[in-house]
Amino acid sequence: MSDFAWHPTRDAIERAQLTRFLRQTGEPDFDAMLARSQQDPAWFTSELIRFLDIRFTRPYDRIVDLADGIQWPRWCVGGEMNIVDSCLRWPERQPAVIWEGEEGFTRTLSYGELEREVTKWAAGLQSLGVGMGDAVGIHLPMVPETVIALLALARIGAVATPLFSGYGAAAIATRLNDVAAKVLITCDGFPRRGKWVNAHQTAQEAIEQCPTVEHVITLDRHGVADWPEAKPAPVRTQAEDPLIVIYTSGTTGKPKGILHTHCGFPVKSAQGMAFHMDIGPGDRIAWITDLGWMMGPWLIYGALVLGGTIVLYDGAPDYPGPERLWQFTARHRVNTLGISPTLIRTLAEHGTGPAKGHDLSALRYFGSTGEPWNPDPWMWLFREVGEGRIPIMNYSGGTECSGGILANHPLAPGKPCGFAAACPGIAADVVDEHGAPIRGAVGELAIRQPWIGQARGFWRDRDRYMQTYWSRVPDVWIHGDWAEIDADGHWFIHGRSDDTLKIAGKRVGPAEVESILVAHAEVVEAAVIGIPDERKGSAMVCFCVAPRHDSGLAEELRSKVAEEMGKPLKPERVHFVDALPKTRNGKIMRRVVRAAYLGEDPGDLMALENPAAVEQIREKARNG
């Protein structure tokens, strides 16, 4: 795409947090600041910490130490700080958390109430023997107690381990055992699409397999933990003390525990939220996510460091109908709403009617992350829902990065499905297989300098971390995404590089073909994989979710791809399925699709929302 869809207004530029940051640094414009931040990450990070007013009980001696190499930076060296001090410094009566449950209940916590609850929880956890460095699992939906628990653990120097609220017992046990968790925080249950999910029972089944878990704290749906009235014993934490271990699904069956620190993840989260979602004191941000995915902790830490208001929705965003998300956004006067492309594709099926008639005048930005866009749903959200007024702030990075590598921002025009620039402080590049920069062509997304949100490795697995990101090009982080920079300097993500197809000697990203498929009026979703082929080396197989399952539609789709991509890239087969295997946050798992179709081990399936979809793909393979 070459045309810009959105241009910033003068008012948007003037009110932007990013404009304030530019004035602080004295840099003349965004491009100059970005270039300097990439060349001198220490300068940028010092300016960022000053801008965010991160509180230290002992100032750091040096901003970064690279004695162990670019792979293992130490930030805020010698500094003493606990990130909760920066989260709970705002006016006592200002709203900190607004919550709405699927069943319609709402609750609000002010910053004063949040601080009192965090203090109470911190003392209660200490009374159970939780202390510095102890790991505690949080198995909760997105309720106010989730925010309280995350901060209370940080307050006493414990290490939070977020767990997706919909995980089964085996997935919970695997993660708790990996961190040797001492305590598990869970709840009795919660509704999803009107049905009760018994979280307590799942948690009990899990801890039977977890010998290190000494206590289980079970909350009721709307309740408060019954802690004794006491003050927590003071704990002095260092800037680089462990804060949180967030698990992502692996391809080998073992999830990766991403380790972050007090001065790392929250600082990068707040940076991303301020510069790209334009959140400052008093602004309201909602993100449709779960604590078990990176965007859950990102939402909590980012908003609270900035003095914003977290607006939580706990439930299915299209229940009891497709208007629910827009009702929620209007009711709570949300300023930035975070969604995923998959959610928008689902809502777009119902047309524009459910999105109309709601007062979205407070909404300034859509945030988007999790996967690449297809043009049609992007334009539907921008034109039909946002009426061309509300830009989509694409934000792409990962758990290992504490947020974005690439993003849109309020000072630059935006293109459909693209990213205006690298995030400040991220020395991003597009490189070939040897690490040389390339432009105007698809290559690997890479990072050439350290940044404060960089993972401090995988939990107890140093070698796997080095192999995953640092083994292909010396001293260059290879992220695992295909990316491209166009003539205007805008970036595009073309999917995971390990998903790439090579058909008759031609490389193609599956997202490009999937965009063609879902552009057809009858195709809701699509996944494209490559399978071994004696003649071509690899052949393309497409899986489509569509109301009509017949050979005529299949041939029409094959011809459509051939027409747009060239005859050599005509799919070998098109299969119709009822659903595609997805993670709980909506990512289509192509590696699972491919493994199931080829009869291989699909690896870790614990994050799947719909395991039954895997069996349907296996059935397609058996039946040809």
N, C-alpha and C positions, 0 to 999 in steps of 0.2 A: 504494500500500500504506500502511495506517495503523497496523498493529500492529508492535510491536517483537519481533524474533525472539531477540535476545540482550541480556542485561544483565550489566554487569561485576560480578565478585565483589569482595569486600573485599580478598582477597589480590592480585587482578590490579591493583586500583587502587594498593595499597600498594607493589608492586614496580615500578610503571610508571616509565619514564624521564621521562614527562610530569609525574608527580607530583613528581619531584625538581626539574624545571625550575620548576614553580609555586612550590615552596618557595624556590628561589633568587631568584625575582623578587619574592616577597612578595605576589603577587596572590592573592585569596581563592579563586578557582575558575577553571576553564578559560574560561568565557564572559567573565569580566572580563579575563583575560590576552589572549584573542583580540581583544576590542574595542580594548584599548590597542595591541596589535601592529599592528592595521589603521590606527589613527589616527596612530601614531608608529613607522613602520618602522625608524627609526634606533635608537630605544630597544630595540626587539625584537632587532635584528640584533646590537647590542652585547652584549645578554644571551645571545644564542645562541652567539656566538663565545666568550664566557666559559664557558658551559656545556660546549661541545665542547672547550674548552682548545686552540684552534687556535694553533699555534706561529708566532711572528713573530721574525725576526732583527732587525727594526727595527719598533717599534710604529707603528701608523698614527696620522696627525695628526687625521684626521676620518673618521667612519664612512661618510659618503656625501656626494657632490658632485653636485648637480642643475643645475649651470650650463648644461649642454647640453640641459636638459629632462628630463622624466620618462622619455622614450624612451631616453635614453642616460646612465643613472646611472654614476658611478664610485664603487666601494666600497673601504673600507679605504685611503683616500687617503694616499699617502706611505708606506704599510706595505711592508715587505720580508718576503717569506715564500715558501717552497716547500712545497706541500701534502704532499710525501713525508715531511717532518719530522713531520707530525701522523699519518701513516699507520704509521710504523715505530718508534714509541716504546714499544711494549708488551713485556711480559716475553719474553725470548728463547725460552723453551721452549713458550710458548703457541701452540696451533695457529692458523695464519693462513689456510691454504688446505687444504681436503680435496677431492680430485678423484676422480670415478668415471667411467670411460669406458663406452661402450655395450657393449664386449666384455668388461667385468667387471673390468678392471684398476683399482687404486686407488693414489693417492699422497697424501702429506701433507707440507706445508711448515710449519715453525714460523716465528714472527716473526723469529727469528735467522737461519734459513736463507733466508727471503725477503729480508731486508736484505742478506745476503752476495751473493745472486744479482742483486739490483737494482744493487748497487755494481759487480759484474763486468760486467753488461750496459751500465751507463752508461759505463764506461771503454771497452768494446768499440765502442759506438756513436760515441763521440768519436773513436776511432781511425779510423773511416770518414769522418770529417769532419762528423758531425752536431753541430750546435750550436744556439745560441739562435735561436728562431723558425723553424727548419727543420721542414718537415712530413714525417712518416713514416707510411706506411700500415701498419696491423696487420690482416693477413688470416689470422686464426687461429680455430679453434674454442675452446670454453671449456675451456682446459687451464691448468695452473699458469704456463706461460710467457707466457700472455696477460696475467696479472696482473703478472708481472715486467716485461714489455715496456712496459706502460702506465706503471708507476712509474718505470722507467729513463728513459723519454723525459721525463717530468715533472722528474726529478732534474736533467737537463742543460738544461732550458729549451726543449726541442723541443716541437712541436705534434703530438699523436697524432691520427691519422685512422682510426677504427675502420671496418672493412669487414666486411659480413656474410660469414660463412664459406662460404655457399652461393652467393654471387654468381657470375655468369658473367664472362667477360673484359671485355665491353663495360661492365658496371656498375662494375667495378673501375677500368678505365681512365678513365672519366668523372670519378670522384671524385679519383683521383690527379692527373689533369691540372688539375682545378679548384684544388687546393691547391699545385700544382707540387711534388709530393712528391720528396724526395731519395733515400729508401730505402723498400723494401717488405719487411716481415717476413711470411713465410708458412711453410707446412709441407709435408711430402711428401703428406699426405692424412689422411683419417679415415673411420671407418665410419659409415654411416647406414642403419639397417634391414638391417644385415648386409652391405651393399654398400660397396665402397671408393670414396670420392670423391677424385679426383686433384687436390688443391688446387694442387700445384706446377705441373702442366701449365696449369691455368687462369691462374695468376699469370704464367707465362712468356708466354702469349698476350696478357695484358693489357699487360705492360711493353713489348712491341713497339710499342705505341701511345703510350708515355709517355716523351717525350724527356728529361724532367728526372730520371728515376729513374737513379741512379748505381750502386746496389748492391741486390741481393736477398739477404736472409738466409733460408735454408730450414732449418727444423728437422725432425727426424724425429718420428714420432708420440709417442714417449716420451722423446725425447732432450733434450740440453742444448746450447745454442750453444757452440761451441769458441772462447771468448774468451781472449785473453792475460791473464795475471795482472797487473793494473794497477789503480791507483786513479783514479777520474775526477777531472779538473781541477775545482776548485770553481767553481760557478756561482751567482750571486746573482740571484734572480728577484724581481720585484715582484708584489704581490698581484693586480694587474690584468693581468699578462702572460698571453698566450694559453696555454691548456693543452690544449684538445681541440676538434676540429671534428667534429661528429656530423651525418651526412647523413640527411635524411628525404626521402621521395618527394614530388615536386611534381606538380601537375595539368597542367603544361605541357611535360613531358618533361625538364625540367632539375631535378635534385635540389637541395634547399636545404641548404647547409652552415651548421649552427648553431654559432656561436663562443661558447666559454665560457672562463673564466679560472681561475687558481689559487684565488682566494678566492670564486669563484662556485659552479660546479657541485658540487664536493666538499662544500662547507658545506651547501648545500641538500639534497644527497643524504643526508648524515648526519642532518640535521634530520628528513627524512621517515622515515628508517629508525628513528631513536630514538623519535620522538613517536608514530608510527603503527604500526610493526611491533615496537616495544618491544625493540630490540636494544641491548645494552650490552656491556661487556667480558666475553668468554668465551661469549657467546650465539652460536648457530649459525643462519645464514640461507642458504637456497637459493632461487634463482629460475630458473625454466625460461625461458631467454632466450639471446641471442647478443650478442657484443660489438658487433655492427653496429647493434643497437637500443639506445636510451637506457638500458634497464634493465640492460644488461651493465655499462657503466661506473658506473652508479648503484649496482649491487650491490657492485662492487669498492671504489670510493671510500667509499661509505657505511659498509660493514662495517669497513674498515681504520681509518678515522678514529675509529670507536667502540670499537676493540679487539675486535671480534667475529671470528667464524670464517666465511669464505666456503666454502660447500659447493657445489661445481660438479658438474653432471651434463652430460656431453658425449655426446649421442646422442638418439635418438627416445625420448620418455618413455613410450611404450606398446610398446616393443620389448624382448624378443621377445613380450611379452604385456602386457595392460592392467594387470597387477599391478606392473609395473616401478617406476612412480613411488612407490608406497606401500612397496615393498621398500627402495628407495633412501632414502626419508624415515626409515624405521625403523632401517635399518642405521647411519646416520650421526647418529642422535639429533638431527634437525633441530628447531629451536625455531620458526622461521617459514618457511613454504613459499610461494613466490610462483608463481602460476599465471595462466592467462588463461581467460576464459569459454569460448572455443572449445575449449581442451584439455579442460575439464570436460565440455562437451557430448559430445565424442568418447568420453571414458572412461565417461560415464553410459550410453552405448549397451550396454555390457557388463554392466550391472547392478551390484549392490553386492558380489557375490562376490569379485572381484579386490581390493577394498579391505579386505576383512575378514581377520582372522587375522594382522595386522601390528601390532607394538607401536608405536603412535603416541602413547604417553604423554608423550614429550618435546615434542610439538608443541603450541604454545600459540596460534598464529595462522596463518590462511591470509592471504596477501597477494594482491591481484588488481588488475590494471591492463590497459590495452590497448584495451578496448571496453566498451560497456554490457552488463549482464547481462540475460538473460531470467529470469523468476521460477523456472521449473521446475528448470533446472540449478543455480541458486543454492541452492534448497531441498534438492536432492539432495546437494550438497556439504556443506551445513551439517548436515542431519539424518542422512543415511545414512553419510557418511564421518566427519564431525566429531561425530556423535551429539549435536548440540545443545550441545556443550562448547566447540568451537573456533570463535571468531568469524571472519568474513570481513572483512578490512580492505580495503575498496574504496579505491582510490587513483587519482585521475584528474587528469591534467595534460598534460605533454608534454615533448618534447625541448627546446623553446624555454624551458621553465620550470625545467629541471633537476629535474623531479619533479612533485609534486602541487599542484593548486589546491584540490581538495576531497578529503576523506578521512574514514574512520572513525578512532576512537582508543580506547585502552583505558579511558578514563574515562566514556564515554558509551554508552548502549544503541544497538543497530544495527537498521536495518530492511532487509528483503530488497531487494537491488539498489541501495540508497541510500547516502548519505554523511552522517555525523553533522554535519559542519561544514566550513567553509573551513579550510585549513591555516593555522596561526599565521604571521603576517607577510604573508599574502596578503589584500588588501582586495577579496575577490571579491564580485560582485553579479550579479543577473539583471536585464537591461535590455531596454527596447523598442528599436525602430529609431532612436530619437532619443537613446538613452542614459539615459532616465529609469528608475528602479528599478520593478520590478513584482514582485508576490507572488501566489501562488496561480494562476499561469498560466505557460506556457512562454515563455521569452525567451532572449536571447543571454547566454552566460556571459561576464562582463567582469571586469577587474581595474583598480582605481582608483589604486593606489599602486605605486611601484617595490619590488622585492624583490631579495635578493642573488643568487638563482639566475637572474634574468632574462637572456635571451640578450644578448650584446654584438653583436647584429646578425647578418646572414648574411655569410658569407665573401665579401668583395669585392663585395657587392651591397646597399649601404645602402638604395637606393630600394625594392627589393623587400621588404625587411624592414618599412619604414615603410608600404608599401602593404598588406602582409598583415595587420598587427595594429593599426596606428594611424590608418588613413585614414577610418574610418567615423564615429567620435565623437571630438572633440578631446580629447587627453590621456587617453584611455581605451583600454586593451588589450581588443580584442574577439577572443576566443579561437577562435571558429568552432564551438562546441558549443551545442546547445539544452539549457537547464537549467531547473529548476523548484525552488522552495522551498515545502514543504508547511506546514500549519498548526502542526506541531511543530518547525519550523525545520530539518527534514532536507531534503537536496538530492538531486535526481535528474538524471541525464544522459539525454537522449533522442536522442543521436546528433549527427552533424555537421550544422551549420546549412546547409551548402551541399548536403546530401542531401535537404533538406525537400521534401515533396510538397505541392502545392496543388491539391486536387481539388474542382471545382465551388465554388471560393471558400473551401474549408476547408483549413487547414494541418494536416498530420499528419506526425509524424516516422516514418521507416521502421522504427525499432527497435520502436515500439509495435505495428505490424502484424506484424513478424517474431516478436514474442513470442506473438502469437495463433497464428501458423502453427506454430511449433515446439512449442506446447503440444499439438498433435495427436500421437497416439502414433506415427504413421507418418512424421513429418517430423523429419529429423535437423538440418538447417540451412535457413536461408531468407535471401534478400535481396530487398528491395523497392525498386523504382525508379518514377519518374514519366516518362511519355513524352508528347509533344505530342498533344492531342486537340481537334478543332475544336469539339466540343460542350461539353466540360467545361473546356477549357483545358489540362488535364493528366489523364492516365489512369494508373491504377495497374497495374503488371505485377509479378508475383511469380515468383521462381525458387526452387524447393524441391529439396533433396536428400532422396529418399525411396526405399525399396526398390520401391514400386509406382508405375508410371508409367501412369496411365490417366485417362480423362476423368471417371470417377465420383469419384475422389479429388480431382481438380482442382475439380469443382463443389462438392464437400463443403467444401473449403477456402475457396472464394469465398463460400459461404453463411455459413461460420463467421465470416469477417471482417465481412461485412455485418451479422450478428446482433450482434456485439460493438461495432462501430464506427459502425453506421448504414448504411442502404441506399445513400446517396450515395457511400460509400467502399468499395463492393463492387469488388474487383479486376476489371479488364477481362479479364485472362488470368492463368492459372497455368501455368508451364512447369516441367517436371521435368528436372533435369540431374544428371550424375554427381558434379560437384564445383563449388564456387563459387570464383572467383578470390580468392586470399588472399595477403597478404604472408607472409614467412617467419615472422613472429611471430604469425600467426593472424588478422590483421584481414581481414575481408571487404571487398573493394574495390568499393563500390557504383558509384563513378564509372567504373570499368572495365566493370562490368556494363552500365551505361547506355550508355556510348560504343559498346561492342561491339554491343549490340542495335540502336542507331540508326545503325550504320555510320559513327560518327565516330572521330576520332583519340583513342585512349584515354590518350594521354600516356605518362608514364614507367611502363614495365612491368618495370624491372630488379629491383624488389623482389618480384615475384610468385614464389610457390612452385610454381604449377601453370599455366603459360601455356596448356596445352591446354584448360583450362576456358573460355578466352576464345573459342576457335574453336567450341566447342559452343553458346555463347550466340549467336554470329553465325549458326550453322546454324538455331537456333530462330527467329531473325528472318526468315531466308530462307524458312522453311517455314510461317511464320505461326503 
